[in-house]
Amino acid sequence: MKKSQHEPLQYSSKMPKTGFYLNLVLAVIFGLLTLALAIATIYWYILGGDFLIPAIFCTFVVIVLVSIPWVSVATINRYVNHVSEFVLHENGIAIKHIHKTKNKVEEKHIGFDEMNKVLIGNLRGKYLNLHKTSFDILGVLLIIMHQDGNFYQRLYDAEELEDWLLRLKDKGIPIYYTEYDLTIAYDSTASYDVDFNQIEGIPWDGERLPVPIPLTMNQTSKPYIIWKDEKVEQLKEKDQRRRTKRAEFLVIIMLFLYALFAGAVIMPSVPLLEDNTFEFEEKILLGVVLVNMVIPFLFVYWRKYTKWYMPIVYVLVGSIGNCLSLFLFSEIPDLYEAAIIVNLFTLIIGWYPILLIVKICKAIYKLFNPNPRMNIRDPRYFLI
């Protein structure tokens, strides 16, 4: 290995100007488009009648479109208004967090004498090049364990890793490495305290690099065993179940409220057939069936712990909401039976088939993408 000159290594999470202007343009264009469509949708709701169906359809379009400017503004806020910097120098690591909106600067220093040991593990990332070719790239996660916790640095360049190792070795910091894939564990550090001390590690011999980087591979290769903190995984599962339950409750509320709306506005205007069922025209298919199918799909079906019996609950909630609204706003008793039939129809051709399709698609995706990957263009410190 080459002799280190111990020049300071400076890192910053500041967004490049091209990224800033791209997100700004997206926020403005889609923000104005969403605003115009939202105004038109409200106007169509006021007109009612034949405008009701496009109004309902555009409501969901607005929900989808608003996510684009929202993500762009959130990205700008994250990178521009909150900038993190640090410098690896002769005395340790100097960290600075700049909160521009609050006009606040937080500084912290981790001295070499405060560092207990260093652990190096494998980290799998996903890279997208200029030709839109997606492939995996294997880097390393460098974990500096110090008195106040852990400092993490992702590295995908052999010379950069060499600079870090030489400096830490010269300062007498014990360095260990492991062949474990730490991708899942590192992802968890954003919300949980992962105990990497559970990994014993192999002492670094000080000569060769612990792992060859960068190393590209196909998506299905699995060169290293994935390591997880079992306690953290249990906490994550508990939190996921709680979030799923909360999302399911939100969907129930949304379906009930929409059932009240459909029972008061849409169903009384749809003609009945001789068997006391609705004529399945656009108002029923698009204004009731389609909306009821889309709500669970958007908010809960893709979640891991979605319960199989929830579509049955949706039938009960939709039927109760429709019948309650019809009782308050309509004097046609035959509409109750027709409303229940519509919800059963939605269950058979919508709620359960869509749930099954989503689960199958997730299983297929997991089959062809079995390994955890991290997008290396996620917020991180860039060498400057």
ZAKOL-879791 format. One record per residue (C-alpha): residue number from 1; residue in three letters; z, x, y. Coordinates in steps of 0.05 Angstrom, whole numbers, plus 5000, padded with zeros to 4 digits. Layout:
BEGIN
{num NUM	residuo ALA	Z Z	X X	Y Y}
...
END
This chain:
BEGIN
{num 1	residuo MET	Z 5000	X 5000	Y 5000}
{num 2	residuo LYS	Z 4986	X 5024	Y 5070}
{num 3	residuo LYS	Z 5041	X 5048	Y 5116}
{num 4	residuo SER	Z 5066	X 4993	Y 5163}
{num 5	residuo GLN	Z 5064	X 5007	Y 5237}
{num 6	residuo HIS	Z 5113	X 4950	Y 5250}
{num 7	residuo GLU	Z 5074	X 4920	Y 5305}
{num 8	residuo PRO	Z 5099	X 4850	Y 5325}
{num 9	residuo LEU	Z 5067	X 4792	Y 5289}
{num 10	residuo GLN	Z 5061	X 4732	Y 5335}
{num 11	residuo TYR	Z 5051	X 4661	Y 5311}
{num 12	residuo SER	Z 5040	X 4596	Y 5347}
{num 13	residuo SER	Z 5027	X 4523	Y 5328}
{num 14	residuo LYS	Z 4989	X 4509	Y 5393}
{num 15	residuo MET	Z 4927	X 4468	Y 5383}
{num 16	residuo PRO	Z 4860	X 4501	Y 5398}
{num 17	residuo LYS	Z 4822	X 4471	Y 5458}
{num 18	residuo THR	Z 4766	X 4445	Y 5413}
{num 19	residuo GLY	Z 4817	X 4406	Y 5372}
{num 20	residuo PHE	Z 4850	X 4378	Y 5434}
{num 21	residuo TYR	Z 4786	X 4353	Y 5466}
{num 22	residuo LEU	Z 4761	X 4324	Y 5399}
{num 23	residuo ASN	Z 4824	X 4284	Y 5390}
{num 24	residuo LEU	Z 4823	X 4263	Y 5463}
{num 25	residuo VAL	Z 4751	X 4237	Y 5457}
{num 26	residuo LEU	Z 4768	X 4199	Y 5393}
{num 27	residuo ALA	Z 4829	X 4168	Y 5426}
{num 28	residuo VAL	Z 4790	X 4144	Y 5487}
{num 29	residuo ILE	Z 4729	X 4118	Y 5451}
{num 30	residuo PHE	Z 4765	X 4081	Y 5395}
{num 31	residuo GLY	Z 4821	X 4060	Y 5442}
{num 32	residuo LEU	Z 4772	X 4024	Y 5488}
{num 33	residuo LEU	Z 4733	X 3995	Y 5429}
{num 34	residuo THR	Z 4797	X 3969	Y 5398}
{num 35	residuo LEU	Z 4820	X 3939	Y 5464}
{num 36	residuo ALA	Z 4754	X 3904	Y 5475}
{num 37	residuo LEU	Z 4754	X 3876	Y 5405}
{num 38	residuo ALA	Z 4826	X 3853	Y 5411}
{num 39	residuo ILE	Z 4810	X 3815	Y 5475}
{num 40	residuo ALA	Z 4750	X 3782	Y 5442}
{num 41	residuo THR	Z 4793	X 3764	Y 5382}
{num 42	residuo ILE	Z 4846	X 3731	Y 5425}
{num 43	residuo TYR	Z 4791	X 3692	Y 5462}
{num 44	residuo TRP	Z 4762	X 3667	Y 5396}
{num 45	residuo TYR	Z 4830	X 3644	Y 5373}
{num 46	residuo ILE	Z 4837	X 3604	Y 5438}
{num 47	residuo LEU	Z 4768	X 3572	Y 5427}
{num 48	residuo GLY	Z 4785	X 3554	Y 5355}
{num 49	residuo GLY	Z 4735	X 3514	Y 5313}
{num 50	residuo ASP	Z 4678	X 3556	Y 5287}
{num 51	residuo PHE	Z 4705	X 3617	Y 5323}
{num 52	residuo LEU	Z 4767	X 3618	Y 5279}
{num 53	residuo ILE	Z 4736	X 3655	Y 5221}
{num 54	residuo PRO	Z 4708	X 3714	Y 5262}
{num 55	residuo ALA	Z 4774	X 3716	Y 5298}
{num 56	residuo ILE	Z 4812	X 3724	Y 5232}
{num 57	residuo PHE	Z 4762	X 3776	Y 5207}
{num 58	residuo CYS	Z 4766	X 3816	Y 5272}
{num 59	residuo THR	Z 4842	X 3816	Y 5269}
{num 60	residuo PHE	Z 4839	X 3860	Y 5208}
{num 61	residuo VAL	Z 4784	X 3903	Y 5239}
{num 62	residuo VAL	Z 4830	X 3915	Y 5299}
{num 63	residuo ILE	Z 4887	X 3934	Y 5253}
{num 64	residuo VAL	Z 4843	X 3986	Y 5220}
{num 65	residuo LEU	Z 4811	X 4012	Y 5285}
{num 66	residuo VAL	Z 4877	X 4020	Y 5322}
{num 67	residuo SER	Z 4898	X 4073	Y 5271}
{num 68	residuo ILE	Z 4845	X 4121	Y 5297}
{num 69	residuo PRO	Z 4869	X 4128	Y 5369}
{num 70	residuo TRP	Z 4941	X 4123	Y 5345}
{num 71	residuo VAL	Z 4931	X 4183	Y 5299}
{num 72	residuo SER	Z 4893	X 4222	Y 5352}
{num 73	residuo VAL	Z 4947	X 4211	Y 5405}
{num 74	residuo ALA	Z 5002	X 4228	Y 5355}
{num 75	residuo THR	Z 4965	X 4293	Y 5337}
{num 76	residuo ILE	Z 4958	X 4313	Y 5410}
{num 77	residuo ASN	Z 5031	X 4298	Y 5422}
{num 78	residuo ARG	Z 5051	X 4338	Y 5361}
{num 79	residuo TYR	Z 5011	X 4399	Y 5377}
{num 80	residuo VAL	Z 5009	X 4400	Y 5453}
{num 81	residuo ASN	Z 5075	X 4371	Y 5475}
{num 82	residuo HIS	Z 5115	X 4404	Y 5419}
{num 83	residuo VAL	Z 5095	X 4477	Y 5409}
{num 84	residuo SER	Z 5131	X 4523	Y 5361}
{num 85	residuo GLU	Z 5125	X 4599	Y 5366}
{num 86	residuo PHE	Z 5157	X 4658	Y 5332}
{num 87	residuo VAL	Z 5151	X 4733	Y 5331}
{num 88	residuo LEU	Z 5167	X 4780	Y 5274}
{num 89	residuo HIS	Z 5190	X 4844	Y 5308}
{num 90	residuo GLU	Z 5235	X 4904	Y 5295}
{num 91	residuo ASN	Z 5300	X 4864	Y 5303}
{num 92	residuo GLY	Z 5282	X 4804	Y 5262}
{num 93	residuo ILE	Z 5249	X 4737	Y 5277}
{num 94	residuo ALA	Z 5251	X 4706	Y 5346}
{num 95	residuo ILE	Z 5236	X 4631	Y 5344}
{num 96	residuo LYS	Z 5220	X 4586	Y 5403}
{num 97	residuo HIS	Z 5210	X 4510	Y 5403}
{num 98	residuo ILE	Z 5179	X 4483	Y 5468}
{num 99	residuo HIS	Z 5186	X 4408	Y 5482}
{num 100	residuo LYS	Z 5141	X 4397	Y 5542}
{num 101	residuo THR	Z 5156	X 4323	Y 5550}
{num 102	residuo LYS	Z 5231	X 4336	Y 5554}
{num 103	residuo ASN	Z 5221	X 4402	Y 5592}
{num 104	residuo LYS	Z 5266	X 4434	Y 5540}
{num 105	residuo VAL	Z 5262	X 4501	Y 5504}
{num 106	residuo GLU	Z 5302	X 4517	Y 5441}
{num 107	residuo GLU	Z 5308	X 4589	Y 5420}
{num 108	residuo LYS	Z 5336	X 4620	Y 5357}
{num 109	residuo HIS	Z 5339	X 4691	Y 5329}
{num 110	residuo ILE	Z 5345	X 4711	Y 5256}
{num 111	residuo GLY	Z 5366	X 4784	Y 5251}
{num 112	residuo PHE	Z 5351	X 4826	Y 5191}
{num 113	residuo ASP	Z 5425	X 4835	Y 5180}
{num 114	residuo GLU	Z 5430	X 4759	Y 5171}
{num 115	residuo MET	Z 5378	X 4756	Y 5116}
{num 116	residuo ASN	Z 5405	X 4753	Y 5045}
{num 117	residuo LYS	Z 5341	X 4758	Y 5005}
{num 118	residuo VAL	Z 5267	X 4740	Y 5003}
{num 119	residuo LEU	Z 5233	X 4698	Y 4950}
{num 120	residuo ILE	Z 5158	X 4694	Y 4943}
{num 121	residuo GLY	Z 5124	X 4639	Y 4903}
{num 122	residuo ASN	Z 5055	X 4610	Y 4895}
{num 123	residuo LEU	Z 5028	X 4556	Y 4940}
{num 124	residuo ARG	Z 4966	X 4515	Y 4926}
{num 125	residuo GLY	Z 4926	X 4492	Y 4986}
{num 126	residuo LYS	Z 4862	X 4451	Y 4996}
{num 127	residuo TYR	Z 4809	X 4481	Y 5039}
{num 128	residuo LEU	Z 4747	X 4449	Y 5070}
{num 129	residuo ASN	Z 4694	X 4497	Y 5094}
{num 130	residuo LEU	Z 4638	X 4487	Y 5144}
{num 131	residuo HIS	Z 4591	X 4463	Y 5090}
{num 132	residuo LYS	Z 4640	X 4407	Y 5071}
{num 133	residuo THR	Z 4655	X 4440	Y 5005}
{num 134	residuo SER	Z 4725	X 4427	Y 4982}
{num 135	residuo PHE	Z 4762	X 4476	Y 4937}
{num 136	residuo ASP	Z 4832	X 4500	Y 4923}
{num 137	residuo ILE	Z 4859	X 4564	Y 4951}
{num 138	residuo LEU	Z 4922	X 4597	Y 4925}
{num 139	residuo GLY	Z 4967	X 4631	Y 4975}
{num 140	residuo VAL	Z 5041	X 4647	Y 4976}
{num 141	residuo LEU	Z 5103	X 4616	Y 5004}
{num 142	residuo LEU	Z 5149	X 4669	Y 5033}
{num 143	residuo ILE	Z 5221	X 4643	Y 5036}
{num 144	residuo ILE	Z 5271	X 4684	Y 5076}
{num 145	residuo MET	Z 5341	X 4661	Y 5057}
{num 146	residuo HIS	Z 5390	X 4675	Y 5113}
{num 147	residuo GLN	Z 5460	X 4654	Y 5134}
{num 148	residuo ASP	Z 5439	X 4589	Y 5168}
{num 149	residuo GLY	Z 5387	X 4566	Y 5116}
{num 150	residuo ASN	Z 5316	X 4584	Y 5098}
{num 151	residuo PHE	Z 5256	X 4607	Y 5139}
{num 152	residuo TYR	Z 5188	X 4590	Y 5109}
{num 153	residuo GLN	Z 5121	X 4623	Y 5121}
{num 154	residuo ARG	Z 5055	X 4606	Y 5087}
{num 155	residuo LEU	Z 5007	X 4664	Y 5077}
{num 156	residuo TYR	Z 4936	X 4663	Y 5053}
{num 157	residuo ASP	Z 4915	X 4734	Y 5071}
{num 158	residuo ALA	Z 4932	X 4796	Y 5029}
{num 159	residuo GLU	Z 4939	X 4843	Y 5089}
{num 160	residuo GLU	Z 4984	X 4795	Y 5125}
{num 161	residuo LEU	Z 5029	X 4789	Y 5064}
{num 162	residuo GLU	Z 5030	X 4865	Y 5059}
{num 163	residuo ASP	Z 5053	X 4871	Y 5132}
{num 164	residuo TRP	Z 5111	X 4823	Y 5118}
{num 165	residuo LEU	Z 5132	X 4857	Y 5054}
{num 166	residuo LEU	Z 5131	X 4927	Y 5083}
{num 167	residuo ARG	Z 5173	X 4907	Y 5143}
{num 168	residuo LEU	Z 5224	X 4870	Y 5101}
{num 169	residuo LYS	Z 5227	X 4926	Y 5050}
{num 170	residuo ASP	Z 5238	X 4978	Y 5104}
{num 171	residuo LYS	Z 5297	X 4937	Y 5130}
{num 172	residuo GLY	Z 5328	X 4936	Y 5061}
{num 173	residuo ILE	Z 5321	X 4862	Y 5047}
{num 174	residuo PRO	Z 5320	X 4847	Y 4972}
{num 175	residuo ILE	Z 5252	X 4818	Y 4953}
{num 176	residuo TYR	Z 5239	X 4775	Y 4892}
{num 177	residuo TYR	Z 5178	X 4737	Y 4868}
{num 178	residuo THR	Z 5165	X 4681	Y 4819}
{num 179	residuo GLU	Z 5103	X 4656	Y 4784}
{num 180	residuo TYR	Z 5124	X 4583	Y 4797}
{num 181	residuo ASP	Z 5079	X 4538	Y 4838}
{num 182	residuo LEU	Z 5125	X 4517	Y 4896}
{num 183	residuo THR	Z 5077	X 4468	Y 4930}
{num 184	residuo ILE	Z 5116	X 4405	Y 4914}
{num 185	residuo ALA	Z 5183	X 4437	Y 4931}
{num 186	residuo TYR	Z 5157	X 4463	Y 4998}
{num 187	residuo ASP	Z 5128	X 4395	Y 5016}
{num 188	residuo SER	Z 5198	X 4366	Y 5004}
{num 189	residuo THR	Z 5231	X 4414	Y 5054}
{num 190	residuo ALA	Z 5207	X 4371	Y 5112}
{num 191	residuo SER	Z 5257	X 4316	Y 5092}
{num 192	residuo TYR	Z 5304	X 4346	Y 5041}
{num 193	residuo ASP	Z 5347	X 4408	Y 5031}
{num 194	residuo VAL	Z 5313	X 4443	Y 4972}
{num 195	residuo ASP	Z 5356	X 4495	Y 4937}
{num 196	residuo PHE	Z 5309	X 4552	Y 4922}
{num 197	residuo ASN	Z 5369	X 4594	Y 4899}
{num 198	residuo GLN	Z 5360	X 4559	Y 4832}
{num 199	residuo ILE	Z 5300	X 4605	Y 4820}
{num 200	residuo GLU	Z 5325	X 4672	Y 4795}
{num 201	residuo GLY	Z 5262	X 4710	Y 4813}
{num 202	residuo ILE	Z 5235	X 4778	Y 4791}
{num 203	residuo PRO	Z 5252	X 4839	Y 4834}
{num 204	residuo TRP	Z 5191	X 4865	Y 4870}
{num 205	residuo ASP	Z 5173	X 4936	Y 4851}
{num 206	residuo GLY	Z 5150	X 4954	Y 4922}
{num 207	residuo GLU	Z 5082	X 4978	Y 4899}
{num 208	residuo ARG	Z 5031	X 4923	Y 4884}
{num 209	residuo LEU	Z 5027	X 4854	Y 4915}
{num 210	residuo PRO	Z 5067	X 4803	Y 4876}
{num 211	residuo VAL	Z 5006	X 4757	Y 4870}
{num 212	residuo PRO	Z 4932	X 4766	Y 4887}
{num 213	residuo ILE	Z 4913	X 4725	Y 4949}
{num 214	residuo PRO	Z 4873	X 4690	Y 4971}
{num 215	residuo LEU	Z 4852	X 4664	Y 4903}
{num 216	residuo THR	Z 4804	X 4605	Y 4899}
{num 217	residuo MET	Z 4799	X 4560	Y 4838}
{num 218	residuo ASN	Z 4772	X 4493	Y 4816}
{num 219	residuo GLN	Z 4813	X 4431	Y 4826}
{num 220	residuo THR	Z 4833	X 4422	Y 4753}
{num 221	residuo SER	Z 4858	X 4492	Y 4740}
{num 222	residuo LYS	Z 4932	X 4501	Y 4730}
{num 223	residuo PRO	Z 4950	X 4575	Y 4731}
{num 224	residuo TYR	Z 5024	X 4567	Y 4746}
{num 225	residuo ILE	Z 5081	X 4521	Y 4726}
{num 226	residuo ILE	Z 5103	X 4473	Y 4780}
{num 227	residuo TRP	Z 5175	X 4481	Y 4801}
{num 228	residuo LYS	Z 5216	X 4422	Y 4829}
{num 229	residuo ASP	Z 5287	X 4414	Y 4852}
{num 230	residuo GLU	Z 5310	X 4359	Y 4805}
{num 231	residuo LYS	Z 5364	X 4333	Y 4853}
{num 232	residuo VAL	Z 5313	X 4329	Y 4909}
{num 233	residuo GLU	Z 5263	X 4293	Y 4863}
{num 234	residuo GLN	Z 5316	X 4241	Y 4847}
{num 235	residuo LEU	Z 5329	X 4231	Y 4921}
{num 236	residuo LYS	Z 5254	X 4224	Y 4934}
{num 237	residuo GLU	Z 5247	X 4173	Y 4879}
{num 238	residuo LYS	Z 5305	X 4133	Y 4907}
{num 239	residuo ASP	Z 5276	X 4135	Y 4977}
{num 240	residuo GLN	Z 5207	X 4115	Y 4951}
{num 241	residuo ARG	Z 5236	X 4055	Y 4915}
{num 242	residuo ARG	Z 5274	X 4035	Y 4977}
{num 243	residuo ARG	Z 5212	X 4040	Y 5021}
{num 244	residuo THR	Z 5171	X 4001	Y 4970}
{num 245	residuo LYS	Z 5223	X 3946	Y 4969}
{num 246	residuo ARG	Z 5223	X 3944	Y 5044}
{num 247	residuo ALA	Z 5146	X 3940	Y 5045}
{num 248	residuo GLU	Z 5147	X 3884	Y 4994}
{num 249	residuo PHE	Z 5195	X 3845	Y 5037}
{num 250	residuo LEU	Z 5151	X 3856	Y 5098}
{num 251	residuo VAL	Z 5090	X 3831	Y 5059}
{num 252	residuo ILE	Z 5129	X 3768	Y 5038}
{num 253	residuo ILE	Z 5146	X 3754	Y 5111}
{num 254	residuo MET	Z 5074	X 3765	Y 5133}
{num 255	residuo LEU	Z 5047	X 3720	Y 5078}
{num 256	residuo PHE	Z 5097	X 3665	Y 5094}
{num 257	residuo LEU	Z 5081	X 3667	Y 5169}
{num 258	residuo TYR	Z 5007	X 3666	Y 5155}
{num 259	residuo ALA	Z 5016	X 3609	Y 5106}
{num 260	residuo LEU	Z 5049	X 3569	Y 5162}
{num 261	residuo PHE	Z 4990	X 3585	Y 5206}
{num 262	residuo ALA	Z 4938	X 3567	Y 5153}
{num 263	residuo GLY	Z 4974	X 3502	Y 5136}
{num 264	residuo ALA	Z 4977	X 3481	Y 5208}
{num 265	residuo VAL	Z 4908	X 3503	Y 5233}
{num 266	residuo ILE	Z 4859	X 3518	Y 5176}
{num 267	residuo MET	Z 4874	X 3472	Y 5117}
{num 268	residuo PRO	Z 4876	X 3405	Y 5155}
{num 269	residuo SER	Z 4805	X 3418	Y 5180}
{num 270	residuo VAL	Z 4775	X 3431	Y 5110}
{num 271	residuo PRO	Z 4747	X 3371	Y 5072}
{num 272	residuo LEU	Z 4775	X 3352	Y 5004}
{num 273	residuo LEU	Z 4733	X 3340	Y 4942}
{num 274	residuo GLU	Z 4742	X 3281	Y 4895}
{num 275	residuo ASP	Z 4792	X 3320	Y 4851}
{num 276	residuo ASN	Z 4837	X 3333	Y 4911}
{num 277	residuo THR	Z 4817	X 3406	Y 4918}
{num 278	residuo PHE	Z 4789	X 3441	Y 4979}
{num 279	residuo GLU	Z 4715	X 3451	Y 4987}
{num 280	residuo PHE	Z 4712	X 3526	Y 4982}
{num 281	residuo GLU	Z 4676	X 3539	Y 5047}
{num 282	residuo GLU	Z 4683	X 3598	Y 5095}
{num 283	residuo LYS	Z 4748	X 3574	Y 5125}
{num 284	residuo ILE	Z 4783	X 3575	Y 5058}
{num 285	residuo LEU	Z 4749	X 3636	Y 5027}
{num 286	residuo LEU	Z 4753	X 3680	Y 5089}
{num 287	residuo GLY	Z 4810	X 3648	Y 5128}
{num 288	residuo VAL	Z 4859	X 3639	Y 5071}
{num 289	residuo VAL	Z 4839	X 3673	Y 5006}
{num 290	residuo LEU	Z 4812	X 3738	Y 5035}
{num 291	residuo VAL	Z 4870	X 3746	Y 5085}
{num 292	residuo ASN	Z 4922	X 3734	Y 5030}
{num 293	residuo MET	Z 4888	X 3786	Y 4986}
{num 294	residuo VAL	Z 4883	X 3839	Y 5041}
{num 295	residuo ILE	Z 4955	X 3837	Y 5065}
{num 296	residuo PRO	Z 4988	X 3863	Y 4999}
{num 297	residuo PHE	Z 4930	X 3912	Y 4989}
{num 298	residuo LEU	Z 4941	X 3945	Y 5057}
{num 299	residuo PHE	Z 5016	X 3949	Y 5056}
{num 300	residuo VAL	Z 5043	X 3953	Y 4986}
{num 301	residuo TYR	Z 4993	X 3957	Y 4928}
{num 302	residuo TRP	Z 4980	X 4032	Y 4934}
{num 303	residuo ARG	Z 5055	X 4048	Y 4930}
{num 304	residuo LYS	Z 5081	X 4080	Y 4867}
{num 305	residuo TYR	Z 5136	X 4031	Y 4851}
{num 306	residuo THR	Z 5100	X 3966	Y 4865}
{num 307	residuo LYS	Z 5128	X 3912	Y 4819}
{num 308	residuo TRP	Z 5080	X 3876	Y 4772}
{num 309	residuo TYR	Z 5111	X 3808	Y 4785}
{num 310	residuo MET	Z 5103	X 3808	Y 4861}
{num 311	residuo PRO	Z 5036	X 3769	Y 4860}
{num 312	residuo ILE	Z 5074	X 3711	Y 4828}
{num 313	residuo VAL	Z 5124	X 3715	Y 4885}
{num 314	residuo TYR	Z 5065	X 3714	Y 4934}
{num 315	residuo VAL	Z 5040	X 3649	Y 4902}
{num 316	residuo LEU	Z 5108	X 3617	Y 4912}
{num 317	residuo VAL	Z 5115	X 3642	Y 4984}
{num 318	residuo GLY	Z 5044	X 3621	Y 5003}
{num 319	residuo SER	Z 5052	X 3552	Y 4971}
{num 320	residuo ILE	Z 5119	X 3539	Y 5004}
{num 321	residuo GLY	Z 5093	X 3562	Y 5072}
{num 322	residuo ASN	Z 5030	X 3520	Y 5067}
{num 323	residuo CYS	Z 5066	X 3458	Y 5043}
{num 324	residuo LEU	Z 5120	X 3465	Y 5096}
{num 325	residuo SER	Z 5068	X 3471	Y 5151}
{num 326	residuo LEU	Z 5028	X 3413	Y 5123}
{num 327	residuo PHE	Z 5091	X 3370	Y 5121}
{num 328	residuo LEU	Z 5104	X 3385	Y 5194}
{num 329	residuo PHE	Z 5033	X 3380	Y 5222}
{num 330	residuo SER	Z 4992	X 3337	Y 5174}
{num 331	residuo GLU	Z 4998	X 3266	Y 5146}
{num 332	residuo ILE	Z 4951	X 3277	Y 5086}
{num 333	residuo PRO	Z 4993	X 3283	Y 5023}
{num 334	residuo ASP	Z 4935	X 3306	Y 4979}
{num 335	residuo LEU	Z 4933	X 3372	Y 5018}
{num 336	residuo TYR	Z 4996	X 3396	Y 4983}
{num 337	residuo GLU	Z 4962	X 3399	Y 4915}
{num 338	residuo ALA	Z 4901	X 3431	Y 4945}
{num 339	residuo ALA	Z 4943	X 3485	Y 4979}
{num 340	residuo ILE	Z 4978	X 3503	Y 4915}
{num 341	residuo ILE	Z 4911	X 3508	Y 4879}
{num 342	residuo VAL	Z 4885	X 3555	Y 4932}
{num 343	residuo ASN	Z 4945	X 3602	Y 4922}
{num 344	residuo LEU	Z 4936	X 3600	Y 4846}
{num 345	residuo PHE	Z 4862	X 3615	Y 4856}
{num 346	residuo THR	Z 4881	X 3675	Y 4899}
{num 347	residuo LEU	Z 4928	X 3699	Y 4845}
{num 348	residuo ILE	Z 4875	X 3696	Y 4791}
{num 349	residuo ILE	Z 4815	X 3724	Y 4828}
{num 350	residuo GLY	Z 4851	X 3767	Y 4880}
{num 351	residuo TRP	Z 4923	X 3789	Y 4876}
{num 352	residuo TYR	Z 4926	X 3812	Y 4803}
{num 353	residuo PRO	Z 4855	X 3840	Y 4797}
{num 354	residuo ILE	Z 4863	X 3881	Y 4861}
{num 355	residuo LEU	Z 4931	X 3907	Y 4838}
{num 356	residuo LEU	Z 4901	X 3927	Y 4771}
{num 357	residuo ILE	Z 4841	X 3961	Y 4805}
{num 358	residuo VAL	Z 4887	X 4001	Y 4852}
{num 359	residuo LYS	Z 4930	X 4025	Y 4794}
{num 360	residuo ILE	Z 4868	X 4045	Y 4754}
{num 361	residuo CYS	Z 4839	X 4083	Y 4813}
{num 362	residuo LYS	Z 4904	X 4120	Y 4824}
{num 363	residuo ALA	Z 4907	X 4139	Y 4750}
{num 364	residuo ILE	Z 4836	X 4164	Y 4751}
{num 365	residuo TYR	Z 4849	X 4204	Y 4815}
{num 366	residuo LYS	Z 4910	X 4236	Y 4783}
{num 367	residuo LEU	Z 4872	X 4251	Y 4720}
{num 368	residuo PHE	Z 4819	X 4291	Y 4758}
{num 369	residuo ASN	Z 4867	X 4319	Y 4809}
{num 370	residuo PRO	Z 4929	X 4337	Y 4768}
{num 371	residuo ASN	Z 4955	X 4394	Y 4811}
{num 372	residuo PRO	Z 4992	X 4387	Y 4877}
{num 373	residuo ARG	Z 4954	X 4413	Y 4937}
{num 374	residuo MET	Z 4971	X 4425	Y 5009}
{num 375	residuo ASN	Z 4920	X 4421	Y 5064}
{num 376	residuo ILE	Z 4925	X 4489	Y 5097}
{num 377	residuo ARG	Z 4903	X 4458	Y 5163}
{num 378	residuo ASP	Z 4967	X 4418	Y 5166}
{num 379	residuo PRO	Z 5013	X 4436	Y 5225}
{num 380	residuo ARG	Z 5034	X 4508	Y 5214}
{num 381	residuo TYR	Z 5041	X 4573	Y 5251}
{num 382	residuo PHE	Z 4976	X 4609	Y 5264}
{num 383	residuo LEU	Z 4973	X 4684	Y 5273}
{num 384	residuo ILE	Z 4952	X 4701	Y 5344}
END
